[in-house]
Amino acid sequence: MTTKKYEFNGCTYCSGKGYFQLLLGGSETCSCCSGTGKKKE
Ligand SMILES: [Zn+2]
């Protein structure tokens, strides 16, 4: 019996959003996925 973990397919750095929400307002593009929100291969 195997338990399958939930696999997140997007960028774990920005939670697949492609950007970070800044505390002071606005957003910054994620440098890890270049704003695509996708995980690097
Ligand atoms: Zn990212």
mmCIF file of the protein (N, C-alpha, C, O) and its ligand, coordinates in Angstrom:
data_MODEL
# 
_entry.id   MODEL 
# 
loop_
_entity.id 
_entity.type 
_entity.pdbx_number_of_molecules 
1 polymer     1 
2 non-polymer 1 
# 
_entity_poly.entity_id                      1 
_entity_poly.type                           'polypeptide(L)' 
_entity_poly.nstd_linkage                   no 
_entity_poly.nstd_monomer                   no 
_entity_poly.pdbx_seq_one_letter_code       MTTKKYEFNGCTYCSGKGYFQLLLGGSETCSCCSGTGKKKE 
_entity_poly.pdbx_seq_one_letter_code_can   MTTKKYEFNGCTYCSGKGYFQLLLGGSETCSCCSGTGKKKE 
_entity_poly.pdbx_strand_id                 A 
# 
loop_
_entity_poly_seq.entity_id 
_entity_poly_seq.num 
_entity_poly_seq.mon_id 
_entity_poly_seq.hetero 
1 1  MET n 
1 2  THR n 
1 3  THR n 
1 4  LYS n 
1 5  LYS n 
1 6  TYR n 
1 7  GLU n 
1 8  PHE n 
1 9  ASN n 
1 10 GLY n 
1 11 CYS n 
1 12 THR n 
1 13 TYR n 
1 14 CYS n 
1 15 SER n 
1 16 GLY n 
1 17 LYS n 
1 18 GLY n 
1 19 TYR n 
1 20 PHE n 
1 21 GLN n 
1 22 LEU n 
1 23 LEU n 
1 24 LEU n 
1 25 GLY n 
1 26 GLY n 
1 27 SER n 
1 28 GLU n 
1 29 THR n 
1 30 CYS n 
1 31 SER n 
1 32 CYS n 
1 33 CYS n 
1 34 SER n 
1 35 GLY n 
1 36 THR n 
1 37 GLY n 
1 38 LYS n 
1 39 LYS n 
1 40 LYS n 
1 41 GLU n 
# 
loop_
_struct_asym.id 
_struct_asym.entity_id 
A 1 
B 2 
# 
loop_
_chem_comp.id 
_chem_comp.type 
_chem_comp.mon_nstd_flag 
ASN 'L-peptide linking' y 
CYS 'L-peptide linking' y 
GLN 'L-peptide linking' y 
GLU 'L-peptide linking' y 
GLY 'peptide linking'   y 
LEU 'L-peptide linking' y 
LYS 'L-peptide linking' y 
MET 'L-peptide linking' y 
PHE 'L-peptide linking' y 
SER 'L-peptide linking' y 
THR 'L-peptide linking' y 
TYR 'L-peptide linking' y 
ZN  non-polymer         . 
# 
_pdbx_entity_nonpoly.entity_id   2 
_pdbx_entity_nonpoly.name        ? 
_pdbx_entity_nonpoly.comp_id     ZN 
# 
_pdbx_nonpoly_scheme.asym_id         B 
_pdbx_nonpoly_scheme.entity_id       2 
_pdbx_nonpoly_scheme.mon_id          ZN 
_pdbx_nonpoly_scheme.ndb_seq_num     1 
_pdbx_nonpoly_scheme.pdb_seq_num     101 
_pdbx_nonpoly_scheme.auth_seq_num    101 
_pdbx_nonpoly_scheme.pdb_mon_id      ZN 
_pdbx_nonpoly_scheme.auth_mon_id     ZN 
_pdbx_nonpoly_scheme.pdb_strand_id   A 
_pdbx_nonpoly_scheme.pdb_ins_code    . 
# 
loop_
_atom_site.group_PDB 
_atom_site.id 
_atom_site.type_symbol 
_atom_site.label_atom_id 
_atom_site.label_alt_id 
_atom_site.label_comp_id 
_atom_site.label_asym_id 
_atom_site.label_entity_id 
_atom_site.label_seq_id 
_atom_site.pdbx_PDB_ins_code 
_atom_site.Cartn_x 
_atom_site.Cartn_y 
_atom_site.Cartn_z 
_atom_site.occupancy 
_atom_site.B_iso_or_equiv 
_atom_site.pdbx_formal_charge 
_atom_site.auth_seq_id 
_atom_site.auth_comp_id 
_atom_site.auth_asym_id 
_atom_site.auth_atom_id 
_atom_site.pdbx_PDB_model_num 
ATOM   1   N  N  . MET A 1 1  ? 0.851  -1.195 0.000   1.00 0.00 ? 1   MET A N  1 
ATOM   2   C  CA . MET A 1 1  ? 0.000  0.000  0.000   1.00 0.00 ? 1   MET A CA 1 
ATOM   3   C  C  . MET A 1 1  ? 0.892  1.253  0.000   1.00 0.00 ? 1   MET A C  1 
ATOM   4   O  O  . MET A 1 1  ? 1.804  1.406  0.812   1.00 0.00 ? 1   MET A O  1 
ATOM   5   N  N  . THR A 1 2  ? 0.588  2.101  -0.917  1.00 0.00 ? 2   THR A N  1 
ATOM   6   C  CA . THR A 1 2  ? 1.404  3.315  -1.007  1.00 0.00 ? 2   THR A CA 1 
ATOM   7   C  C  . THR A 1 2  ? 0.547  4.560  -0.827  1.00 0.00 ? 2   THR A C  1 
ATOM   8   O  O  . THR A 1 2  ? -0.596 4.634  -1.280  1.00 0.00 ? 2   THR A O  1 
ATOM   9   N  N  . THR A 1 3  ? 1.117  5.491  -0.179  1.00 0.00 ? 3   THR A N  1 
ATOM   10  C  CA . THR A 1 3  ? 0.420  6.760  -0.010  1.00 0.00 ? 3   THR A CA 1 
ATOM   11  C  C  . THR A 1 3  ? 1.049  7.796  -0.921  1.00 0.00 ? 3   THR A C  1 
ATOM   12  O  O  . THR A 1 3  ? 2.241  8.089  -0.829  1.00 0.00 ? 3   THR A O  1 
ATOM   13  N  N  . LYS A 1 4  ? 0.252  8.328  -1.773  1.00 0.00 ? 4   LYS A N  1 
ATOM   14  C  CA . LYS A 1 4  ? 0.773  9.307  -2.717  1.00 0.00 ? 4   LYS A CA 1 
ATOM   15  C  C  . LYS A 1 4  ? 0.716  10.699 -2.104  1.00 0.00 ? 4   LYS A C  1 
ATOM   16  O  O  . LYS A 1 4  ? -0.311 11.171 -1.616  1.00 0.00 ? 4   LYS A O  1 
ATOM   17  N  N  . LYS A 1 5  ? 1.879  11.318 -2.162  1.00 0.00 ? 5   LYS A N  1 
ATOM   18  C  CA . LYS A 1 5  ? 1.940  12.680 -1.653  1.00 0.00 ? 5   LYS A CA 1 
ATOM   19  C  C  . LYS A 1 5  ? 1.329  13.654 -2.652  1.00 0.00 ? 5   LYS A C  1 
ATOM   20  O  O  . LYS A 1 5  ? 1.291  13.406 -3.857  1.00 0.00 ? 5   LYS A O  1 
ATOM   21  N  N  . TYR A 1 6  ? 0.872  14.723 -2.130  1.00 0.00 ? 6   TYR A N  1 
ATOM   22  C  CA . TYR A 1 6  ? 0.362  15.763 -3.006  1.00 0.00 ? 6   TYR A CA 1 
ATOM   23  C  C  . TYR A 1 6  ? 1.535  16.425 -3.717  1.00 0.00 ? 6   TYR A C  1 
ATOM   24  O  O  . TYR A 1 6  ? 2.430  16.986 -3.084  1.00 0.00 ? 6   TYR A O  1 
ATOM   25  N  N  . GLU A 1 7  ? 1.513  16.349 -5.029  1.00 0.00 ? 7   GLU A N  1 
ATOM   26  C  CA . GLU A 1 7  ? 2.601  16.947 -5.795  1.00 0.00 ? 7   GLU A CA 1 
ATOM   27  C  C  . GLU A 1 7  ? 2.212  18.308 -6.342  1.00 0.00 ? 7   GLU A C  1 
ATOM   28  O  O  . GLU A 1 7  ? 1.229  18.467 -7.067  1.00 0.00 ? 7   GLU A O  1 
ATOM   29  N  N  . PHE A 1 8  ? 3.007  19.256 -5.971  1.00 0.00 ? 8   PHE A N  1 
ATOM   30  C  CA . PHE A 1 8  ? 2.770  20.600 -6.470  1.00 0.00 ? 8   PHE A CA 1 
ATOM   31  C  C  . PHE A 1 8  ? 3.578  20.802 -7.739  1.00 0.00 ? 8   PHE A C  1 
ATOM   32  O  O  . PHE A 1 8  ? 4.803  20.681 -7.727  1.00 0.00 ? 8   PHE A O  1 
ATOM   33  N  N  . ASN A 1 9  ? 2.907  21.105 -8.815  1.00 0.00 ? 9   ASN A N  1 
ATOM   34  C  CA . ASN A 1 9  ? 3.561  21.185 -10.112 1.00 0.00 ? 9   ASN A CA 1 
ATOM   35  C  C  . ASN A 1 9  ? 4.167  22.544 -10.415 1.00 0.00 ? 9   ASN A C  1 
ATOM   36  O  O  . ASN A 1 9  ? 4.942  22.689 -11.360 1.00 0.00 ? 9   ASN A O  1 
ATOM   37  N  N  . GLY A 1 10 ? 3.823  23.513 -9.631  1.00 0.00 ? 10  GLY A N  1 
ATOM   38  C  CA . GLY A 1 10 ? 4.309  24.851 -9.898  1.00 0.00 ? 10  GLY A CA 1 
ATOM   39  C  C  . GLY A 1 10 ? 5.574  25.174 -9.128  1.00 0.00 ? 10  GLY A C  1 
ATOM   40  O  O  . GLY A 1 10 ? 6.129  24.332 -8.421  1.00 0.00 ? 10  GLY A O  1 
ATOM   41  N  N  . CYS A 1 11 ? 6.005  26.381 -9.277  1.00 0.00 ? 11  CYS A N  1 
ATOM   42  C  CA . CYS A 1 11 ? 7.180  26.857 -8.565  1.00 0.00 ? 11  CYS A CA 1 
ATOM   43  C  C  . CYS A 1 11 ? 6.885  26.921 -7.073  1.00 0.00 ? 11  CYS A C  1 
ATOM   44  O  O  . CYS A 1 11 ? 5.939  27.583 -6.645  1.00 0.00 ? 11  CYS A O  1 
ATOM   45  N  N  . THR A 1 12 ? 7.695  26.233 -6.293  1.00 0.00 ? 12  THR A N  1 
ATOM   46  C  CA . THR A 1 12 ? 7.467  26.199 -4.849  1.00 0.00 ? 12  THR A CA 1 
ATOM   47  C  C  . THR A 1 12 ? 7.920  27.484 -4.178  1.00 0.00 ? 12  THR A C  1 
ATOM   48  O  O  . THR A 1 12 ? 7.557  27.779 -3.038  1.00 0.00 ? 12  THR A O  1 
ATOM   49  N  N  . TYR A 1 13 ? 8.719  28.238 -4.913  1.00 0.00 ? 13  TYR A N  1 
ATOM   50  C  CA . TYR A 1 13 ? 9.269  29.463 -4.347  1.00 0.00 ? 13  TYR A CA 1 
ATOM   51  C  C  . TYR A 1 13 ? 8.205  30.549 -4.213  1.00 0.00 ? 13  TYR A C  1 
ATOM   52  O  O  . TYR A 1 13 ? 8.174  31.300 -3.238  1.00 0.00 ? 13  TYR A O  1 
ATOM   53  N  N  . CYS A 1 14 ? 7.342  30.610 -5.212  1.00 0.00 ? 14  CYS A N  1 
ATOM   54  C  CA . CYS A 1 14 ? 6.298  31.647 -5.213  1.00 0.00 ? 14  CYS A CA 1 
ATOM   55  C  C  . CYS A 1 14 ? 4.913  31.013 -5.189  1.00 0.00 ? 14  CYS A C  1 
ATOM   56  O  O  . CYS A 1 14 ? 3.914  31.689 -5.432  1.00 0.00 ? 14  CYS A O  1 
ATOM   57  N  N  . SER A 1 15 ? 4.854  29.726 -4.897  1.00 0.00 ? 15  SER A N  1 
ATOM   58  C  CA . SER A 1 15 ? 3.590  28.993 -4.845  1.00 0.00 ? 15  SER A CA 1 
ATOM   59  C  C  . SER A 1 15 ? 2.867  28.977 -6.183  1.00 0.00 ? 15  SER A C  1 
ATOM   60  O  O  . SER A 1 15 ? 1.639  28.902 -6.232  1.00 0.00 ? 15  SER A O  1 
ATOM   61  N  N  . GLY A 1 16 ? 3.628  29.046 -7.262  1.00 0.00 ? 16  GLY A N  1 
ATOM   62  C  CA . GLY A 1 16 ? 3.054  28.944 -8.604  1.00 0.00 ? 16  GLY A CA 1 
ATOM   63  C  C  . GLY A 1 16 ? 2.403  30.216 -9.095  1.00 0.00 ? 16  GLY A C  1 
ATOM   64  O  O  . GLY A 1 16 ? 1.741  30.225 -10.133 1.00 0.00 ? 16  GLY A O  1 
ATOM   65  N  N  . LYS A 1 17 ? 2.588  31.274 -8.359  1.00 0.00 ? 17  LYS A N  1 
ATOM   66  C  CA . LYS A 1 17 ? 1.943  32.527 -8.757  1.00 0.00 ? 17  LYS A CA 1 
ATOM   67  C  C  . LYS A 1 17 ? 2.809  33.312 -9.739  1.00 0.00 ? 17  LYS A C  1 
ATOM   68  O  O  . LYS A 1 17 ? 2.309  34.083 -10.558 1.00 0.00 ? 17  LYS A O  1 
ATOM   69  N  N  . GLY A 1 18 ? 4.097  33.099 -9.637  1.00 0.00 ? 18  GLY A N  1 
ATOM   70  C  CA . GLY A 1 18 ? 5.012  33.792 -10.536 1.00 0.00 ? 18  GLY A CA 1 
ATOM   71  C  C  . GLY A 1 18 ? 5.484  35.128 -9.996  1.00 0.00 ? 18  GLY A C  1 
ATOM   72  O  O  . GLY A 1 18 ? 6.307  35.812 -10.603 1.00 0.00 ? 18  GLY A O  1 
ATOM   73  N  N  . TYR A 1 19 ? 4.949  35.477 -8.856  1.00 0.00 ? 19  TYR A N  1 
ATOM   74  C  CA . TYR A 1 19 ? 5.352  36.750 -8.255  1.00 0.00 ? 19  TYR A CA 1 
ATOM   75  C  C  . TYR A 1 19 ? 5.189  36.691 -6.741  1.00 0.00 ? 19  TYR A C  1 
ATOM   76  O  O  . TYR A 1 19 ? 4.508  35.818 -6.203  1.00 0.00 ? 19  TYR A O  1 
ATOM   77  N  N  . PHE A 1 20 ? 5.810  37.610 -6.095  1.00 0.00 ? 20  PHE A N  1 
ATOM   78  C  CA . PHE A 1 20 ? 5.669  37.726 -4.651  1.00 0.00 ? 20  PHE A CA 1 
ATOM   79  C  C  . PHE A 1 20 ? 4.816  38.934 -4.331  1.00 0.00 ? 20  PHE A C  1 
ATOM   80  O  O  . PHE A 1 20 ? 4.925  39.983 -4.966  1.00 0.00 ? 20  PHE A O  1 
ATOM   81  N  N  . GLN A 1 21 ? 3.977  38.767 -3.347  1.00 0.00 ? 21  GLN A N  1 
ATOM   82  C  CA . GLN A 1 21 ? 3.206  39.901 -2.870  1.00 0.00 ? 21  GLN A CA 1 
ATOM   83  C  C  . GLN A 1 21 ? 4.029  40.618 -1.828  1.00 0.00 ? 21  GLN A C  1 
ATOM   84  O  O  . GLN A 1 21 ? 4.422  40.025 -0.823  1.00 0.00 ? 21  GLN A O  1 
ATOM   85  N  N  . LEU A 1 22 ? 4.288  41.871 -2.056  1.00 0.00 ? 22  LEU A N  1 
ATOM   86  C  CA . LEU A 1 22 ? 5.099  42.636 -1.116  1.00 0.00 ? 22  LEU A CA 1 
ATOM   87  C  C  . LEU A 1 22 ? 4.231  43.190 0.010   1.00 0.00 ? 22  LEU A C  1 
ATOM   88  O  O  . LEU A 1 22 ? 3.077  43.568 -0.193  1.00 0.00 ? 22  LEU A O  1 
ATOM   89  N  N  . LEU A 1 23 ? 4.819  43.223 1.195   1.00 0.00 ? 23  LEU A N  1 
ATOM   90  C  CA . LEU A 1 23 ? 4.070  43.682 2.367   1.00 0.00 ? 23  LEU A CA 1 
ATOM   91  C  C  . LEU A 1 23 ? 3.672  45.148 2.241   1.00 0.00 ? 23  LEU A C  1 
ATOM   92  O  O  . LEU A 1 23 ? 2.621  45.571 2.722   1.00 0.00 ? 23  LEU A O  1 
ATOM   93  N  N  . LEU A 1 24 ? 4.530  45.901 1.591   1.00 0.00 ? 24  LEU A N  1 
ATOM   94  C  CA . LEU A 1 24 ? 4.252  47.333 1.460   1.00 0.00 ? 24  LEU A CA 1 
ATOM   95  C  C  . LEU A 1 24 ? 3.329  47.641 0.290   1.00 0.00 ? 24  LEU A C  1 
ATOM   96  O  O  . LEU A 1 24 ? 2.970  48.794 0.048   1.00 0.00 ? 24  LEU A O  1 
ATOM   97  N  N  . GLY A 1 25 ? 2.959  46.615 -0.413  1.00 0.00 ? 25  GLY A N  1 
ATOM   98  C  CA . GLY A 1 25 ? 2.077  46.800 -1.560  1.00 0.00 ? 25  GLY A CA 1 
ATOM   99  C  C  . GLY A 1 25 ? 2.802  46.511 -2.854  1.00 0.00 ? 25  GLY A C  1 
ATOM   100 O  O  . GLY A 1 25 ? 4.022  46.652 -2.948  1.00 0.00 ? 25  GLY A O  1 
ATOM   101 N  N  . GLY A 1 26 ? 2.043  46.108 -3.840  1.00 0.00 ? 26  GLY A N  1 
ATOM   102 C  CA . GLY A 1 26 ? 2.636  45.781 -5.126  1.00 0.00 ? 26  GLY A CA 1 
ATOM   103 C  C  . GLY A 1 26 ? 3.137  44.350 -5.162  1.00 0.00 ? 26  GLY A C  1 
ATOM   104 O  O  . GLY A 1 26 ? 2.900  43.568 -4.241  1.00 0.00 ? 26  GLY A O  1 
ATOM   105 N  N  . SER A 1 27 ? 3.822  44.026 -6.222  1.00 0.00 ? 27  SER A N  1 
ATOM   106 C  CA . SER A 1 27 ? 4.312  42.673 -6.356  1.00 0.00 ? 27  SER A CA 1 
ATOM   107 C  C  . SER A 1 27 ? 5.656  42.672 -7.069  1.00 0.00 ? 27  SER A C  1 
ATOM   108 O  O  . SER A 1 27 ? 6.012  43.617 -7.772  1.00 0.00 ? 27  SER A O  1 
ATOM   109 N  N  . GLU A 1 28 ? 6.384  41.595 -6.868  1.00 0.00 ? 28  GLU A N  1 
ATOM   110 C  CA . GLU A 1 28 ? 7.694  41.460 -7.478  1.00 0.00 ? 28  GLU A CA 1 
ATOM   111 C  C  . GLU A 1 28 ? 7.760  40.132 -8.211  1.00 0.00 ? 28  GLU A C  1 
ATOM   112 O  O  . GLU A 1 28 ? 7.352  39.100 -7.678  1.00 0.00 ? 28  GLU A O  1 
ATOM   113 N  N  . THR A 1 29 ? 8.262  40.157 -9.406  1.00 0.00 ? 29  THR A N  1 
ATOM   114 C  CA . THR A 1 29 ? 8.355  38.934 -10.196 1.00 0.00 ? 29  THR A CA 1 
ATOM   115 C  C  . THR A 1 29 ? 9.317  37.935 -9.559  1.00 0.00 ? 29  THR A C  1 
ATOM   116 O  O  . THR A 1 29 ? 10.404 38.297 -9.111  1.00 0.00 ? 29  THR A O  1 
ATOM   117 N  N  . CYS A 1 30 ? 8.909  36.713 -9.528  1.00 0.00 ? 30  CYS A N  1 
ATOM   118 C  CA . CYS A 1 30 ? 9.739  35.661 -8.952  1.00 0.00 ? 30  CYS A CA 1 
ATOM   119 C  C  . CYS A 1 30 ? 10.946 35.402 -9.841  1.00 0.00 ? 30  CYS A C  1 
ATOM   120 O  O  . CYS A 1 30 ? 10.812 35.124 -11.033 1.00 0.00 ? 30  CYS A O  1 
ATOM   121 N  N  . SER A 1 31 ? 12.126 35.498 -9.241  1.00 0.00 ? 31  SER A N  1 
ATOM   122 C  CA . SER A 1 31 ? 13.350 35.305 -10.006 1.00 0.00 ? 31  SER A CA 1 
ATOM   123 C  C  . SER A 1 31 ? 13.645 33.825 -10.226 1.00 0.00 ? 31  SER A C  1 
ATOM   124 O  O  . SER A 1 31 ? 14.485 33.459 -11.048 1.00 0.00 ? 31  SER A O  1 
ATOM   125 N  N  . CYS A 1 32 ? 12.947 32.994 -9.486  1.00 0.00 ? 32  CYS A N  1 
ATOM   126 C  CA . CYS A 1 32 ? 13.181 31.555 -9.576  1.00 0.00 ? 32  CYS A CA 1 
ATOM   127 C  C  . CYS A 1 32 ? 12.541 30.971 -10.837 1.00 0.00 ? 32  CYS A C  1 
ATOM   128 O  O  . CYS A 1 32 ? 13.112 30.084 -11.471 1.00 0.00 ? 32  CYS A O  1 
ATOM   129 N  N  . CYS A 1 33 ? 11.381 31.460 -11.192 1.00 0.00 ? 33  CYS A N  1 
ATOM   130 C  CA . CYS A 1 33 ? 10.663 30.924 -12.352 1.00 0.00 ? 33  CYS A CA 1 
ATOM   131 C  C  . CYS A 1 33 ? 10.433 32.009 -13.393 1.00 0.00 ? 33  CYS A C  1 
ATOM   132 O  O  . CYS A 1 33 ? 9.732  31.791 -14.382 1.00 0.00 ? 33  CYS A O  1 
ATOM   133 N  N  . SER A 1 34 ? 11.019 33.166 -13.170 1.00 0.00 ? 34  SER A N  1 
ATOM   134 C  CA . SER A 1 34 ? 10.915 34.289 -14.108 1.00 0.00 ? 34  SER A CA 1 
ATOM   135 C  C  . SER A 1 34 ? 9.473  34.702 -14.367 1.00 0.00 ? 34  SER A C  1 
ATOM   136 O  O  . SER A 1 34 ? 9.135  35.167 -15.455 1.00 0.00 ? 34  SER A O  1 
ATOM   137 N  N  . GLY A 1 35 ? 8.639  34.529 -13.370 1.00 0.00 ? 35  GLY A N  1 
ATOM   138 C  CA . GLY A 1 35 ? 7.262  34.978 -13.476 1.00 0.00 ? 35  GLY A CA 1 
ATOM   139 C  C  . GLY A 1 35 ? 6.319  33.995 -14.150 1.00 0.00 ? 35  GLY A C  1 
ATOM   140 O  O  . GLY A 1 35 ? 5.145  34.300 -14.356 1.00 0.00 ? 35  GLY A O  1 
ATOM   141 N  N  . THR A 1 36 ? 6.820  32.836 -14.488 1.00 0.00 ? 36  THR A N  1 
ATOM   142 C  CA . THR A 1 36 ? 5.956  31.862 -15.143 1.00 0.00 ? 36  THR A CA 1 
ATOM   143 C  C  . THR A 1 36 ? 5.131  31.065 -14.130 1.00 0.00 ? 36  THR A C  1 
ATOM   144 O  O  . THR A 1 36 ? 4.043  30.579 -14.438 1.00 0.00 ? 36  THR A O  1 
ATOM   145 N  N  . GLY A 1 37 ? 5.666  30.946 -12.932 1.00 0.00 ? 37  GLY A N  1 
ATOM   146 C  CA . GLY A 1 37 ? 4.968  30.180 -11.916 1.00 0.00 ? 37  GLY A CA 1 
ATOM   147 C  C  . GLY A 1 37 ? 5.151  28.691 -12.071 1.00 0.00 ? 37  GLY A C  1 
ATOM   148 O  O  . GLY A 1 37 ? 4.570  27.894 -11.335 1.00 0.00 ? 37  GLY A O  1 
ATOM   149 N  N  . LYS A 1 38 ? 5.967  28.329 -13.041 1.00 0.00 ? 38  LYS A N  1 
ATOM   150 C  CA . LYS A 1 38 ? 6.178  26.894 -13.283 1.00 0.00 ? 38  LYS A CA 1 
ATOM   151 C  C  . LYS A 1 38 ? 7.485  26.430 -12.684 1.00 0.00 ? 38  LYS A C  1 
ATOM   152 O  O  . LYS A 1 38 ? 8.437  27.196 -12.534 1.00 0.00 ? 38  LYS A O  1 
ATOM   153 N  N  . LYS A 1 39 ? 7.501  25.186 -12.354 1.00 0.00 ? 39  LYS A N  1 
ATOM   154 C  CA . LYS A 1 39 ? 8.670  24.605 -11.751 1.00 0.00 ? 39  LYS A CA 1 
ATOM   155 C  C  . LYS A 1 39 ? 9.766  24.387 -12.795 1.00 0.00 ? 39  LYS A C  1 
ATOM   156 O  O  . LYS A 1 39 ? 9.502  24.017 -13.939 1.00 0.00 ? 39  LYS A O  1 
ATOM   157 N  N  . LYS A 1 40 ? 10.981 24.626 -12.368 1.00 0.00 ? 40  LYS A N  1 
ATOM   158 C  CA . LYS A 1 40 ? 12.103 24.386 -13.263 1.00 0.00 ? 40  LYS A CA 1 
ATOM   159 C  C  . LYS A 1 40 ? 12.325 22.895 -13.427 1.00 0.00 ? 40  LYS A C  1 
ATOM   160 O  O  . LYS A 1 40 ? 12.122 22.125 -12.488 1.00 0.00 ? 40  LYS A O  1 
ATOM   161 N  N  . GLU A 1 41 ? 12.736 22.490 -14.601 1.00 0.00 ? 41  GLU A N  1 
ATOM   162 C  CA . GLU A 1 41 ? 13.010 21.060 -14.838 1.00 0.00 ? 41  GLU A CA 1 
ATOM   163 C  C  . GLU A 1 41 ? 14.469 20.752 -14.581 1.00 0.00 ? 41  GLU A C  1 
ATOM   164 O  O  . GLU A 1 41 ? 14.892 19.605 -14.726 1.00 0.00 ? 41  GLU A O  1 
HETATM 165 ZN ZN . ZN  B 2 .  ? 8.450  31.255 -8.840  1.00 0.00 2 101 ZN  A ZN 1 
# 
